[in-house]
Amino acid sequence: KLNAAKVLASSLHDKFIILIKQASEDGKIFGSVTTREIAKTLLQEGYDISHHSLSLGGISIKNLGEYQVNIELHSKVIVPITIYVVRSEKDAHELRQAKLQNQKSEQQEAEQDASKEAADADDS
């Protein structure tokens, strides 16, 4: 069980989900985001995680924004994921594009750093 939890944890590393909710002008959503709703969204993305395994850290998600949610896959394996609550599909699309661009930039930086380190190692 522990090994399966570790494998799942590695696939959830840097995972984020986006929830679209109706909200007032000041960003207050109608209702709140529940662990069941988060679990359902994760299931739609291929992760079968019980809502009982999700922890909101004692907060209620009642506004648009970014939130950290912990997933307890095993007593020794807890993985944080990021939940973005946005108002529209357009906002969700823009956020996805920004996250993808960010990941590409980080990957390119990591590759450049690795190339530089390899070149420095060759010089010595």
C-alpha positions as CSV (number, residue, x, y, z in Angstrom):
1,K,0.0,0.0,0.0
2,L,2.8,2.4,0.9
3,N,4.5,1.8,-2.5
4,A,1.3,2.3,-4.4
5,A,0.7,5.6,-2.5
6,K,4.2,6.8,-3.3
7,V,3.7,6.0,-7.0
8,L,0.4,7.9,-7.0
9,A,2.0,10.8,-5.1
10,S,4.7,11.2,-7.7
11,S,2.0,11.4,-10.4
12,L,0.2,14.1,-8.4
13,H,3.4,16.2,-7.9
14,D,2.7,19.7,-9.1
15,K,-0.9,18.8,-9.9
16,F,-3.5,21.5,-10.0
17,I,-7.2,21.5,-10.7
18,I,-9.4,24.3,-11.8
19,L,-13.0,24.6,-10.7
20,I,-15.4,27.0,-12.3
21,K,-18.0,28.6,-10.0
22,Q,-20.5,31.3,-10.3
23,A,-19.4,34.3,-8.1
24,S,-20.4,37.8,-7.2
25,E,-18.5,40.8,-8.4
26,D,-16.4,40.8,-5.2
27,G,-15.3,37.2,-5.8
28,K,-17.6,35.4,-3.3
29,I,-18.8,32.2,-4.8
30,F,-22.4,30.9,-4.5
31,G,-22.1,28.0,-2.1
32,S,-18.7,26.6,-1.4
33,V,-16.2,24.1,-2.8
34,T,-16.4,20.7,-1.0
35,T,-14.0,17.8,-0.8
36,R,-16.6,15.7,-2.7
37,E,-16.5,18.2,-5.6
38,I,-12.7,18.1,-5.6
39,A,-12.6,14.3,-5.5
40,K,-15.1,14.2,-8.4
41,T,-12.9,16.5,-10.4
42,L,-9.9,14.4,-9.6
43,L,-11.8,11.3,-10.7
44,Q,-12.6,13.0,-14.1
45,E,-8.9,13.5,-14.5
46,G,-8.2,9.8,-13.8
47,Y,-7.4,9.9,-10.0
48,D,-9.7,7.7,-7.9
49,I,-9.3,9.5,-4.6
50,S,-11.8,9.4,-1.8
51,H,-13.1,12.7,-0.5
52,H,-12.2,11.4,3.0
53,S,-8.5,11.6,1.9
54,L,-8.8,15.3,1.2
55,S,-8.1,18.0,3.8
56,L,-8.9,21.7,3.3
57,G,-6.9,22.5,6.4
58,G,-9.9,23.8,8.3
59,I,-10.8,26.5,5.8
60,S,-13.9,26.9,3.8
61,I,-13.5,27.7,0.1
62,K,-16.1,30.4,-0.5
63,N,-14.2,32.8,-2.7
64,L,-12.5,32.8,-6.1
65,G,-8.7,32.2,-5.8
66,E,-5.9,29.7,-5.2
67,Y,-6.0,27.1,-2.4
68,Q,-3.8,24.3,-1.1
69,V,-5.5,21.0,-0.5
70,N,-3.7,18.0,1.1
71,I,-4.4,14.5,-0.1
72,E,-3.6,11.8,2.4
73,L,-2.8,8.7,0.3
74,H,-1.3,6.8,3.2
75,S,-0.5,7.8,6.8
76,K,3.1,8.4,5.6
77,V,2.3,10.0,2.2
78,I,0.5,13.3,2.1
79,V,0.6,15.3,-1.2
80,P,-0.4,18.9,-1.6
81,I,-2.3,20.0,-4.7
82,T,-3.4,23.4,-5.8
83,I,-7.1,24.2,-6.4
84,Y,-7.9,27.3,-8.5
85,V,-11.5,28.5,-8.3
86,V,-12.3,30.8,-11.2
87,R,-15.4,32.4,-12.6
88,S,-15.5,31.3,-16.2
89,E,-14.2,28.8,-18.8
90,K,-12.3,31.7,-20.3
91,D,-10.5,32.3,-17.0
92,A,-9.8,28.6,-16.7
93,H,-8.4,28.5,-20.2
94,E,-6.1,31.5,-19.5
95,L,-4.9,30.0,-16.3
96,R,-4.1,26.6,-18.0
97,Q,-2.2,28.5,-20.7
98,A,-0.2,30.5,-18.2
99,K,0.6,27.3,-16.2
100,L,1.7,25.5,-19.3
101,Q,3.9,28.4,-20.3
102,N,5.4,28.5,-16.8
103,Q,6.1,24.7,-16.9
104,K,7.8,25.1,-20.3
105,S,10.0,28.0,-19.0
106,E,11.0,26.0,-15.9
107,Q,11.8,23.0,-18.0
108,Q,13.9,25.1,-20.4
109,E,15.8,26.6,-17.4
110,A,16.4,23.2,-15.9
111,E,17.7,21.9,-19.2
112,Q,20.0,25.0,-19.6
113,D,21.3,24.5,-16.1
114,A,22.0,20.8,-16.7
115,S,23.8,21.7,-20.0
116,K,25.9,24.4,-18.2
117,E,26.8,22.0,-15.4
118,A,27.8,19.3,-18.0
119,A,29.9,21.9,-19.8
120,D,31.5,23.0,-16.6
121,A,32.3,19.4,-15.6
122,D,33.9,18.8,-19.1
123,D,36.1,21.9,-18.5
124,S,37.5,20.6,-15.3
